[in-house]
Amino acid sequence: DKTGTLTSGRMRLVDARSEGGFPRERALAIAAALERDSLHPIASALRPFADDTVVATDVRATAGAGVAGRIDGAVW
């Protein structure tokens, strides 16, 4: 559970896969950039994959739908 009621509450990524030949490391860096300022407990599992060269701007969180932002001119 994400609240730590049943567990320690320390999230970690166990596995990640990308589709269509998209580099796994790039996908994780994009996810980490989008979640950088998020207070959501699961966002903490992505922080170790942050890459200082991948910067998200115009990030917006939408309840129940996740986050969206712009990286290198593309909306993610």
HTML snippet that shows the backbone in 3Dmol.js (N, CA, C, O; Angstrom):
<script src="https://3Dmol.org/build/3Dmol-min.js"></script>
<div id="view" style="width:600px;height:400px;position:relative"></div>
<script>
const pdb = `
ATOM      1  N   ASP A   1       0.838  -1.202   0.000  1.00  0.00           N
ATOM      2  CA  ASP A   1       0.000   0.000   0.000  1.00  0.00           C
ATOM      3  C   ASP A   1       0.866   1.242   0.000  1.00  0.00           C
ATOM      4  O   ASP A   1       1.992   1.216   0.496  1.00  0.00           O
ATOM      5  N   LYS A   2       0.351   2.328  -0.551  1.00  0.00           N
ATOM      6  CA  LYS A   2       1.152   3.545  -0.688  1.00  0.00           C
ATOM      7  C   LYS A   2       1.227   4.369   0.587  1.00  0.00           C
ATOM      8  O   LYS A   2       2.056   5.274   0.678  1.00  0.00           O
ATOM      9  N   THR A   3       0.392   4.086   1.567  1.00  0.00           N
ATOM     10  CA  THR A   3       0.369   4.910   2.773  1.00  0.00           C
ATOM     11  C   THR A   3       1.295   4.406   3.861  1.00  0.00           C
ATOM     12  O   THR A   3       1.564   5.124   4.824  1.00  0.00           O
ATOM     13  N   GLY A   4       1.790   3.178   3.723  1.00  0.00           N
ATOM     14  CA  GLY A   4       2.656   2.628   4.744  1.00  0.00           C
ATOM     15  C   GLY A   4       1.897   1.946   5.861  1.00  0.00           C
ATOM     16  O   GLY A   4       2.491   1.572   6.872  1.00  0.00           O
ATOM     17  N   THR A   5       0.600   1.777   5.698  1.00  0.00           N
ATOM     18  CA  THR A   5      -0.205   1.120   6.722  1.00  0.00           C
ATOM     19  C   THR A   5       0.226  -0.327   6.905  1.00  0.00           C
ATOM     20  O   THR A   5       0.336  -0.813   8.031  1.00  0.00           O
ATOM     21  N   LEU A   6       0.468  -1.008   5.801  1.00  0.00           N
ATOM     22  CA  LEU A   6       0.852  -2.414   5.853  1.00  0.00           C
ATOM     23  C   LEU A   6       2.327  -2.646   5.558  1.00  0.00           C
ATOM     24  O   LEU A   6       2.856  -3.724   5.830  1.00  0.00           O
ATOM     25  N   THR A   7       2.980  -1.653   5.010  1.00  0.00           N
ATOM     26  CA  THR A   7       4.377  -1.791   4.614  1.00  0.00           C
ATOM     27  C   THR A   7       5.179  -0.622   5.164  1.00  0.00           C
ATOM     28  O   THR A   7       4.654   0.224   5.887  1.00  0.00           O
ATOM     29  N   SER A   8       6.451  -0.589   4.814  1.00  0.00           N
ATOM     30  CA  SER A   8       7.309   0.500   5.281  1.00  0.00           C
ATOM     31  C   SER A   8       7.009   1.809   4.560  1.00  0.00           C
ATOM     32  O   SER A   8       7.362   2.879   5.054  1.00  0.00           O
ATOM     33  N   GLY A   9       6.360   1.736   3.395  1.00  0.00           N
ATOM     34  CA  GLY A   9       6.030   2.941   2.651  1.00  0.00           C
ATOM     35  C   GLY A   9       7.171   3.482   1.814  1.00  0.00           C
ATOM     36  O   GLY A   9       7.044   4.554   1.222  1.00  0.00           O
ATOM     37  N   ARG A  10       8.281   2.767   1.750  1.00  0.00           N
ATOM     38  CA  ARG A  10       9.411   3.185   0.923  1.00  0.00           C
ATOM     39  C   ARG A  10       9.309   2.486  -0.421  1.00  0.00           C
ATOM     40  O   ARG A  10       9.618   1.302  -0.552  1.00  0.00           O
ATOM     41  N   MET A  11       8.870   3.239  -1.411  1.00  0.00           N
ATOM     42  CA  MET A  11       8.663   2.673  -2.745  1.00  0.00           C
ATOM     43  C   MET A  11       9.991   2.521  -3.470  1.00  0.00           C
ATOM     44  O   MET A  11      10.913   3.317  -3.295  1.00  0.00           O
ATOM     45  N   ARG A  12      10.065   1.470  -4.295  1.00  0.00           N
ATOM     46  CA  ARG A  12      11.226   1.300  -5.151  1.00  0.00           C
ATOM     47  C   ARG A  12      10.774   0.642  -6.438  1.00  0.00           C
ATOM     48  O   ARG A  12       9.823  -0.140  -6.453  1.00  0.00           O
ATOM     49  N   LEU A  13      11.454   0.964  -7.495  1.00  0.00           N
ATOM     50  CA  LEU A  13      11.136   0.399  -8.795  1.00  0.00           C
ATOM     51  C   LEU A  13      11.793  -0.972  -8.899  1.00  0.00           C
ATOM     52  O   LEU A  13      12.997  -1.108  -8.681  1.00  0.00           O
ATOM     53  N   VAL A  14      11.009  -1.973  -9.229  1.00  0.00           N
ATOM     54  CA  VAL A  14      11.522  -3.338  -9.341  1.00  0.00           C
ATOM     55  C   VAL A  14      11.865  -3.662 -10.787  1.00  0.00           C
ATOM     56  O   VAL A  14      12.857  -4.343 -11.050  1.00  0.00           O
ATOM     57  N   ASP A  15      11.056  -3.182 -11.728  1.00  0.00           N
ATOM     58  CA  ASP A  15      11.283  -3.475 -13.131  1.00  0.00           C
ATOM     59  C   ASP A  15      10.644  -2.380 -13.976  1.00  0.00           C
ATOM     60  O   ASP A  15       9.652  -1.772 -13.576  1.00  0.00           O
ATOM     61  N   ALA A  16      11.212  -2.142 -15.124  1.00  0.00           N
ATOM     62  CA  ALA A  16      10.643  -1.184 -16.071  1.00  0.00           C
ATOM     63  C   ALA A  16      11.007  -1.640 -17.473  1.00  0.00           C
ATOM     64  O   ALA A  16      12.118  -2.105 -17.728  1.00  0.00           O
ATOM     65  N   ARG A  17      10.047  -1.496 -18.374  1.00  0.00           N
ATOM     66  CA  ARG A  17      10.266  -1.861 -19.770  1.00  0.00           C
ATOM     67  C   ARG A  17       9.747  -0.743 -20.653  1.00  0.00           C
ATOM     68  O   ARG A  17       8.774  -0.066 -20.321  1.00  0.00           O
ATOM     69  N   SER A  18      10.404  -0.563 -21.768  1.00  0.00           N
ATOM     70  CA  SER A  18       9.923   0.427 -22.728  1.00  0.00           C
ATOM     71  C   SER A  18       9.468  -0.293 -23.987  1.00  0.00           C
ATOM     72  O   SER A  18       9.829  -1.445 -24.230  1.00  0.00           O
ATOM     73  N   GLU A  19       8.682   0.394 -24.766  1.00  0.00           N
ATOM     74  CA  GLU A  19       8.109  -0.194 -25.984  1.00  0.00           C
ATOM     75  C   GLU A  19       8.708   0.427 -27.226  1.00  0.00           C
ATOM     76  O   GLU A  19       9.208   1.552 -27.192  1.00  0.00           O
ATOM     77  N   GLY A  20       8.658  -0.295 -28.302  1.00  0.00           N
ATOM     78  CA  GLY A  20       9.025   0.227 -29.614  1.00  0.00           C
ATOM     79  C   GLY A  20      10.466   0.677 -29.748  1.00  0.00           C
ATOM     80  O   GLY A  20      10.760   1.561 -30.554  1.00  0.00           O
ATOM     81  N   GLY A  21      11.367   0.093 -28.981  1.00  0.00           N
ATOM     82  CA  GLY A  21      12.767   0.460 -29.078  1.00  0.00           C
ATOM     83  C   GLY A  21      13.147   1.735 -28.346  1.00  0.00           C
ATOM     84  O   GLY A  21      14.298   2.169 -28.412  1.00  0.00           O
ATOM     85  N   PHE A  22      12.179   2.348 -27.638  1.00  0.00           N
ATOM     86  CA  PHE A  22      12.480   3.559 -26.863  1.00  0.00           C
ATOM     87  C   PHE A  22      13.428   3.164 -25.739  1.00  0.00           C
ATOM     88  O   PHE A  22      13.155   2.196 -25.028  1.00  0.00           O
ATOM     89  N   PRO A  23      14.528   3.876 -25.555  1.00  0.00           N
ATOM     90  CA  PRO A  23      15.501   3.500 -24.527  1.00  0.00           C
ATOM     91  C   PRO A  23      14.917   3.543 -23.109  1.00  0.00           C
ATOM     92  O   PRO A  23      14.332   4.544 -22.694  1.00  0.00           O
ATOM     93  N   ARG A  24      15.086   2.455 -22.391  1.00  0.00           N
ATOM     94  CA  ARG A  24      14.573   2.337 -21.019  1.00  0.00           C
ATOM     95  C   ARG A  24      15.094   3.475 -20.142  1.00  0.00           C
ATOM     96  O   ARG A  24      14.325   4.078 -19.393  1.00  0.00           O
ATOM     97  N   GLU A  25      16.385   3.772 -20.225  1.00  0.00           N
ATOM     98  CA  GLU A  25      16.988   4.803 -19.387  1.00  0.00           C
ATOM     99  C   GLU A  25      16.379   6.181 -19.669  1.00  0.00           C
ATOM    100  O   GLU A  25      16.189   6.980 -18.752  1.00  0.00           O
ATOM    101  N   ARG A  26      16.081   6.449 -20.923  1.00  0.00           N
ATOM    102  CA  ARG A  26      15.463   7.730 -21.296  1.00  0.00           C
ATOM    103  C   ARG A  26      14.045   7.804 -20.744  1.00  0.00           C
ATOM    104  O   ARG A  26      13.630   8.844 -20.232  1.00  0.00           O
ATOM    105  N   ALA A  27      13.302   6.709 -20.847  1.00  0.00           N
ATOM    106  CA  ALA A  27      11.937   6.675 -20.312  1.00  0.00           C
ATOM    107  C   ALA A  27      11.937   6.933 -18.808  1.00  0.00           C
ATOM    108  O   ALA A  27      11.095   7.676 -18.304  1.00  0.00           O
ATOM    109  N   LEU A  28      12.868   6.329 -18.101  1.00  0.00           N
ATOM    110  CA  LEU A  28      12.945   6.525 -16.651  1.00  0.00           C
ATOM    111  C   LEU A  28      13.364   7.951 -16.311  1.00  0.00           C
ATOM    112  O   LEU A  28      12.865   8.526 -15.343  1.00  0.00           O
ATOM    113  N   ALA A  29      14.271   8.527 -17.091  1.00  0.00           N
ATOM    114  CA  ALA A  29      14.694   9.908 -16.849  1.00  0.00           C
ATOM    115  C   ALA A  29      13.541  10.884 -17.083  1.00  0.00           C
ATOM    116  O   ALA A  29      13.393  11.861 -16.350  1.00  0.00           O
ATOM    117  N   ILE A  30      12.732  10.620 -18.097  1.00  0.00           N
ATOM    118  CA  ILE A  30      11.562  11.469 -18.370  1.00  0.00           C
ATOM    119  C   ILE A  30      10.560  11.354 -17.234  1.00  0.00           C
ATOM    120  O   ILE A  30      10.049  12.364 -16.751  1.00  0.00           O
ATOM    121  N   ALA A  31      10.278  10.139 -16.808  1.00  0.00           N
ATOM    122  CA  ALA A  31       9.343   9.931 -15.699  1.00  0.00           C
ATOM    123  C   ALA A  31       9.844  10.619 -14.433  1.00  0.00           C
ATOM    124  O   ALA A  31       9.069  11.256 -13.721  1.00  0.00           O
ATOM    125  N   ALA A  32      11.135  10.490 -14.155  1.00  0.00           N
ATOM    126  CA  ALA A  32      11.709  11.121 -12.965  1.00  0.00           C
ATOM    127  C   ALA A  32      11.607  12.643 -13.046  1.00  0.00           C
ATOM    128  O   ALA A  32      11.319  13.299 -12.044  1.00  0.00           O
ATOM    129  N   ALA A  33      11.841  13.206 -14.226  1.00  0.00           N
ATOM    130  CA  ALA A  33      11.745  14.662 -14.390  1.00  0.00           C
ATOM    131  C   ALA A  33      10.315  15.147 -14.160  1.00  0.00           C
ATOM    132  O   ALA A  33      10.099  16.179 -13.526  1.00  0.00           O
ATOM    133  N   LEU A  34       9.350  14.405 -14.674  1.00  0.00           N
ATOM    134  CA  LEU A  34       7.949  14.798 -14.506  1.00  0.00           C
ATOM    135  C   LEU A  34       7.502  14.685 -13.048  1.00  0.00           C
ATOM    136  O   LEU A  34       6.667  15.466 -12.590  1.00  0.00           O
ATOM    137  N   GLU A  35       8.048  13.731 -12.335  1.00  0.00           N
ATOM    138  CA  GLU A  35       7.645  13.495 -10.947  1.00  0.00           C
ATOM    139  C   GLU A  35       8.532  14.204  -9.920  1.00  0.00           C
ATOM    140  O   GLU A  35       8.324  14.067  -8.715  1.00  0.00           O
ATOM    141  N   ARG A  36       9.511  14.953 -10.398  1.00  0.00           N
ATOM    142  CA  ARG A  36      10.512  15.566  -9.513  1.00  0.00           C
ATOM    143  C   ARG A  36       9.927  16.274  -8.301  1.00  0.00           C
ATOM    144  O   ARG A  36      10.410  16.074  -7.186  1.00  0.00           O
ATOM    145  N   ASP A  37       8.920  17.080  -8.484  1.00  0.00           N
ATOM    146  CA  ASP A  37       8.358  17.866  -7.382  1.00  0.00           C
ATOM    147  C   ASP A  37       7.088  17.265  -6.797  1.00  0.00           C
ATOM    148  O   ASP A  37       6.437  17.883  -5.955  1.00  0.00           O
ATOM    149  N   SER A  38       6.739  16.080  -7.234  1.00  0.00           N
ATOM    150  CA  SER A  38       5.512  15.443  -6.767  1.00  0.00           C
ATOM    151  C   SER A  38       5.646  14.970  -5.324  1.00  0.00           C
ATOM    152  O   SER A  38       6.703  14.497  -4.908  1.00  0.00           O
ATOM    153  N   LEU A  39       4.576  15.103  -4.583  1.00  0.00           N
ATOM    154  CA  LEU A  39       4.525  14.591  -3.215  1.00  0.00           C
ATOM    155  C   LEU A  39       3.924  13.186  -3.158  1.00  0.00           C
ATOM    156  O   LEU A  39       3.837  12.584  -2.089  1.00  0.00           O
ATOM    157  N   HIS A  40       3.517  12.679  -4.300  1.00  0.00           N
ATOM    158  CA  HIS A  40       2.920  11.345  -4.345  1.00  0.00           C
ATOM    159  C   HIS A  40       3.964  10.311  -3.910  1.00  0.00           C
ATOM    160  O   HIS A  40       5.106  10.365  -4.367  1.00  0.00           O
ATOM    161  N   PRO A  41       3.594   9.380  -3.044  1.00  0.00           N
ATOM    162  CA  PRO A  41       4.564   8.398  -2.543  1.00  0.00           C
ATOM    163  C   PRO A  41       5.260   7.581  -3.630  1.00  0.00           C
ATOM    164  O   PRO A  41       6.429   7.226  -3.478  1.00  0.00           O
ATOM    165  N   ILE A  42       4.569   7.281  -4.707  1.00  0.00           N
ATOM    166  CA  ILE A  42       5.179   6.475  -5.758  1.00  0.00           C
ATOM    167  C   ILE A  42       6.236   7.280  -6.530  1.00  0.00           C
ATOM    168  O   ILE A  42       7.159   6.693  -7.096  1.00  0.00           O
ATOM    169  N   ALA A  43       6.117   8.592  -6.559  1.00  0.00           N
ATOM    170  CA  ALA A  43       7.106   9.428  -7.247  1.00  0.00           C
ATOM    171  C   ALA A  43       8.500   9.219  -6.672  1.00  0.00           C
ATOM    172  O   ALA A  43       9.490   9.332  -7.395  1.00  0.00           O
ATOM    173  N   SER A  44       8.589   8.919  -5.397  1.00  0.00           N
ATOM    174  CA  SER A  44       9.902   8.719  -4.771  1.00  0.00           C
ATOM    175  C   SER A  44      10.658   7.542  -5.387  1.00  0.00           C
ATOM    176  O   SER A  44      11.889   7.524  -5.354  1.00  0.00           O
ATOM    177  N   ALA A  45       9.955   6.569  -5.941  1.00  0.00           N
ATOM    178  CA  ALA A  45      10.601   5.414  -6.571  1.00  0.00           C
ATOM    179  C   ALA A  45      11.291   5.798  -7.875  1.00  0.00           C
ATOM    180  O   ALA A  45      12.175   5.080  -8.344  1.00  0.00           O
ATOM    181  N   LEU A  46      10.896   6.920  -8.462  1.00  0.00           N
ATOM    182  CA  LEU A  46      11.483   7.353  -9.732  1.00  0.00           C
ATOM    183  C   LEU A  46      12.662   8.305  -9.548  1.00  0.00           C
ATOM    184  O   LEU A  46      13.462   8.478 -10.468  1.00  0.00           O
ATOM    185  N   ARG A  47      12.776   8.910  -8.402  1.00  0.00           N
ATOM    186  CA  ARG A  47      13.821   9.922  -8.188  1.00  0.00           C
ATOM    187  C   ARG A  47      15.243   9.419  -8.425  1.00  0.00           C
ATOM    188  O   ARG A  47      16.069  10.191  -8.912  1.00  0.00           O
ATOM    189  N   PRO A  48      15.571   8.176  -8.110  1.00  0.00           N
ATOM    190  CA  PRO A  48      16.935   7.707  -8.385  1.00  0.00           C
ATOM    191  C   PRO A  48      17.294   7.698  -9.873  1.00  0.00           C
ATOM    192  O   PRO A  48      18.470   7.589 -10.219  1.00  0.00           O
ATOM    193  N   PHE A  49      16.320   7.809 -10.741  1.00  0.00           N
ATOM    194  CA  PHE A  49      16.569   7.756 -12.182  1.00  0.00           C
ATOM    195  C   PHE A  49      16.652   9.141 -12.822  1.00  0.00           C
ATOM    196  O   PHE A  49      16.722   9.265 -14.045  1.00  0.00           O
ATOM    197  N   ALA A  50      16.644  10.169 -11.993  1.00  0.00           N
ATOM    198  CA  ALA A  50      16.727  11.544 -12.507  1.00  0.00           C
ATOM    199  C   ALA A  50      18.048  11.762 -13.234  1.00  0.00           C
ATOM    200  O   ALA A  50      19.089  11.234 -12.841  1.00  0.00           O
ATOM    201  N   ASP A  51      17.981  12.539 -14.285  1.00  0.00           N
ATOM    202  CA  ASP A  51      19.143  12.888 -15.097  1.00  0.00           C
ATOM    203  C   ASP A  51      19.117  14.408 -15.229  1.00  0.00           C
ATOM    204  O   ASP A  51      18.143  14.973 -15.728  1.00  0.00           O
ATOM    205  N   ASP A  52      20.169  15.061 -14.790  1.00  0.00           N
ATOM    206  CA  ASP A  52      20.199  16.528 -14.796  1.00  0.00           C
ATOM    207  C   ASP A  52      20.027  17.140 -16.178  1.00  0.00           C
ATOM    208  O   ASP A  52      19.727  18.329 -16.291  1.00  0.00           O
ATOM    209  N   THR A  53      20.210  16.353 -17.224  1.00  0.00           N
ATOM    210  CA  THR A  53      20.055  16.886 -18.580  1.00  0.00           C
ATOM    211  C   THR A  53      18.605  16.802 -19.066  1.00  0.00           C
ATOM    212  O   THR A  53      18.273  17.358 -20.113  1.00  0.00           O
ATOM    213  N   VAL A  54      17.747  16.117 -18.319  1.00  0.00           N
ATOM    214  CA  VAL A  54      16.329  15.991 -18.686  1.00  0.00           C
ATOM    215  C   VAL A  54      15.524  16.870 -17.730  1.00  0.00           C
ATOM    216  O   VAL A  54      15.367  16.545 -16.554  1.00  0.00           O
ATOM    217  N   VAL A  55      15.021  17.982 -18.251  1.00  0.00           N
ATOM    218  CA  VAL A  55      14.318  18.962 -17.425  1.00  0.00           C
ATOM    219  C   VAL A  55      12.890  19.115 -17.926  1.00  0.00           C
ATOM    220  O   VAL A  55      12.659  19.356 -19.111  1.00  0.00           O
ATOM    221  N   ALA A  56      11.938  18.972 -17.016  1.00  0.00           N
ATOM    222  CA  ALA A  56      10.524  19.128 -17.355  1.00  0.00           C
ATOM    223  C   ALA A  56      10.058  20.528 -16.979  1.00  0.00           C
ATOM    224  O   ALA A  56      10.406  21.049 -15.919  1.00  0.00           O
ATOM    225  N   THR A  57       9.268  21.127 -17.860  1.00  0.00           N
ATOM    226  CA  THR A  57       8.661  22.432 -17.586  1.00  0.00           C
ATOM    227  C   THR A  57       7.154  22.299 -17.777  1.00  0.00           C
ATOM    228  O   THR A  57       6.667  21.315 -18.334  1.00  0.00           O
ATOM    229  N   ASP A  58       6.435  23.296 -17.311  1.00  0.00           N
ATOM    230  CA  ASP A  58       4.972  23.323 -17.447  1.00  0.00           C
ATOM    231  C   ASP A  58       4.331  22.035 -16.928  1.00  0.00           C
ATOM    232  O   ASP A  58       3.379  21.525 -17.519  1.00  0.00           O
ATOM    233  N   VAL A  59       4.857  21.518 -15.829  1.00  0.00           N
ATOM    234  CA  VAL A  59       4.341  20.263 -15.267  1.00  0.00           C
ATOM    235  C   VAL A  59       3.028  20.541 -14.541  1.00  0.00           C
ATOM    236  O   VAL A  59       2.917  21.472 -13.743  1.00  0.00           O
ATOM    237  N   ARG A  60       2.031  19.696 -14.846  1.00  0.00           N
ATOM    238  CA  ARG A  60       0.719  19.797 -14.210  1.00  0.00           C
ATOM    239  C   ARG A  60       0.286  18.412 -13.757  1.00  0.00           C
ATOM    240  O   ARG A  60       0.369  17.444 -14.512  1.00  0.00           O
ATOM    241  N   ALA A  61      -0.173  18.330 -12.523  1.00  0.00           N
ATOM    242  CA  ALA A  61      -0.726  17.078 -12.003  1.00  0.00           C
ATOM    243  C   ALA A  61      -2.244  17.159 -12.082  1.00  0.00           C
ATOM    244  O   ALA A  61      -2.844  18.174 -11.731  1.00  0.00           O
ATOM    245  N   THR A  62      -2.851  16.082 -12.545  1.00  0.00           N
ATOM    246  CA  THR A  62      -4.306  16.000 -12.624  1.00  0.00           C
ATOM    247  C   THR A  62      -4.745  14.803 -11.789  1.00  0.00           C
ATOM    248  O   THR A  62      -4.340  13.671 -12.054  1.00  0.00           O
ATOM    249  N   ALA A  63      -5.562  15.054 -10.796  1.00  0.00           N
ATOM    250  CA  ALA A  63      -6.010  13.982  -9.909  1.00  0.00           C
ATOM    251  C   ALA A  63      -6.603  12.831 -10.706  1.00  0.00           C
ATOM    252  O   ALA A  63      -7.493  13.021 -11.535  1.00  0.00           O
ATOM    253  N   GLY A  64      -6.101  11.651 -10.445  1.00  0.00           N
ATOM    254  CA  GLY A  64      -6.604  10.458 -11.112  1.00  0.00           C
ATOM    255  C   GLY A  64      -6.063  10.230 -12.507  1.00  0.00           C
ATOM    256  O   GLY A  64      -6.345   9.199 -13.119  1.00  0.00           O
ATOM    257  N   ALA A  65      -5.286  11.179 -13.023  1.00  0.00           N
ATOM    258  CA  ALA A  65      -4.778  11.046 -14.388  1.00  0.00           C
ATOM    259  C   ALA A  65      -3.259  11.175 -14.478  1.00  0.00           C
ATOM    260  O   ALA A  65      -2.698  10.988 -15.558  1.00  0.00           O
ATOM    261  N   GLY A  66      -2.584  11.485 -13.384  1.00  0.00           N
ATOM    262  CA  GLY A  66      -1.135  11.582 -13.400  1.00  0.00           C
ATOM    263  C   GLY A  66      -0.621  12.969 -13.702  1.00  0.00           C
ATOM    264  O   GLY A  66      -1.278  13.972 -13.422  1.00  0.00           O
ATOM    265  N   VAL A  67       0.578  13.009 -14.285  1.00  0.00           N
ATOM    266  CA  VAL A  67       1.224  14.293 -14.570  1.00  0.00           C
ATOM    267  C   VAL A  67       1.484  14.435 -16.066  1.00  0.00           C
ATOM    268  O   VAL A  67       1.553  13.450 -16.801  1.00  0.00           O
ATOM    269  N   ALA A  68       1.625  15.667 -16.489  1.00  0.00           N
ATOM    270  CA  ALA A  68       2.016  15.973 -17.866  1.00  0.00           C
ATOM    271  C   ALA A  68       2.960  17.163 -17.797  1.00  0.00           C
ATOM    272  O   ALA A  68       2.849  18.012 -16.912  1.00  0.00           O
ATOM    273  N   GLY A  69       3.873  17.210 -18.727  1.00  0.00           N
ATOM    274  CA  GLY A  69       4.800  18.326 -18.780  1.00  0.00           C
ATOM    275  C   GLY A  69       5.530  18.334 -20.110  1.00  0.00           C
ATOM    276  O   GLY A  69       5.339  17.453 -20.948  1.00  0.00           O
ATOM    277  N   ARG A  70       6.360  19.336 -20.287  1.00  0.00           N
ATOM    278  CA  ARG A  70       7.088  19.509 -21.544  1.00  0.00           C
ATOM    279  C   ARG A  70       8.570  19.241 -21.293  1.00  0.00           C
ATOM    280  O   ARG A  70       9.167  19.758 -20.349  1.00  0.00           O
ATOM    281  N   ILE A  71       9.147  18.409 -22.174  1.00  0.00           N
ATOM    282  CA  ILE A  71      10.582  18.117 -22.132  1.00  0.00           C
ATOM    283  C   ILE A  71      11.112  18.233 -23.556  1.00  0.00           C
ATOM    284  O   ILE A  71      10.628  17.564 -24.469  1.00  0.00           O
ATOM    285  N   ASP A  72      12.106  19.085 -23.729  1.00  0.00           N
ATOM    286  CA  ASP A  72      12.684  19.303 -25.068  1.00  0.00           C
ATOM    287  C   ASP A  72      11.622  19.587 -26.123  1.00  0.00           C
ATOM    288  O   ASP A  72      11.726  19.107 -27.252  1.00  0.00           O
ATOM    289  N   GLY A  73      10.603  20.362 -25.765  1.00  0.00           N
ATOM    290  CA  GLY A  73       9.574  20.776 -26.695  1.00  0.00           C
ATOM    291  C   GLY A  73       8.433  19.783 -26.888  1.00  0.00           C
ATOM    292  O   GLY A  73       7.418  20.123 -27.496  1.00  0.00           O
ATOM    293  N   ALA A  74       8.582  18.571 -26.383  1.00  0.00           N
ATOM    294  CA  ALA A  74       7.528  17.551 -26.514  1.00  0.00           C
ATOM    295  C   ALA A  74       6.717  17.467 -25.228  1.00  0.00           C
ATOM    296  O   ALA A  74       7.260  17.613 -24.133  1.00  0.00           O
ATOM    297  N   VAL A  75       5.420  17.232 -25.365  1.00  0.00           N
ATOM    298  CA  VAL A  75       4.552  17.065 -24.204  1.00  0.00           C
ATOM    299  C   VAL A  75       4.506  15.592 -23.838  1.00  0.00           C
ATOM    300  O   VAL A  75       4.238  14.728 -24.674  1.00  0.00           O
ATOM    301  N   TRP A  76       4.772  15.333 -22.577  1.00  0.00           N
ATOM    302  CA  TRP A  76       4.750  13.963 -22.057  1.00  0.00           C
ATOM    303  C   TRP A  76       3.692  13.848 -20.993  1.00  0.00           C
ATOM    304  O   TRP A  76       3.505  12.774 -20.422  1.00  0.00           O
TER     305      TRP A  76
END
`;
const viewer = $3Dmol.createViewer("view");
viewer.addModel(pdb, "pdb");
viewer.setStyle({}, {cartoon: {color: "spectrum"}});
viewer.zoomTo();
viewer.render();
</script>
